[in-house]
Amino acid sequence: MTGPLLEGRTAVITGGAQGLGYAIAERFAAEGASLVLGDLDGAAVAAAAQRLGIGDRAIGVACDVTQPDDVEALVRVAVDRFGGLDVMVNNAGITRDATMRKMPLVDFDLVIQVHLRGTWLGTRAAANAMRELGRPGSIINMSSISGKVGNAGQTNYSAAKAGIVGMTKAAAKEVGFAGIRVNAMQPGIIDTAMTRAMPEEIRAERLRDIPLGRFGEPDEVARVALFLASDLSSYVTGATIEITGGRHL
């Protein structure tokens, strides 16, 4: 396989204004994709699209992933602006951490809505568009290693991320006949501003649990997303790939 891996393809990435979503956008842009980035913060996502430096090949759109009309509109922008949809990355997410005893019900509901409902809406909208266009595609759902092992203080987040794995498997069975692949990623501790803000003793404790002896880099998650988006993974569907440096084996 030669040339850019996503040349001539269009990808939608939710939560694309920052963090892992933006890292994935950078990697996809470098591999030739046209991009529609969605984010709750319209100004931030418009600036992120411009920052990619690929001109008219990137656009940022305000999108609340819990709202069906917003998600449908986001996908429609890709089809109308670039003529199709080849890759959907359901990445948008939030945290509202607290123990069960202290967690307000509104915080439980919000995390489930953004992660689980948002991923379901994105998967459905993307699969429908791909089927209408009559072309194969790749849908990538962002889970977390928390969905495998559970984290104290994150019953809402862990439940949502575990649910995404089950949803991914079910969706892969539903749309595989149309050549649409659906896979999930489970990052572990990635070196971001949030993890750098951890107390040093907590960072050291976490590092001791990682066989590779370091935190991951955002681009290491993005490269796995690129694999799943491209023809390199043409016979991979319903899979969940851990990106953890071996933590929680």
Order of alpha helices (4+ residues) and beta strands (2+ residues): beta-alpha-beta-alpha-beta-alpha-beta-alpha-alpha-beta-alpha-alpha-beta-alpha-alpha-alpha-beta
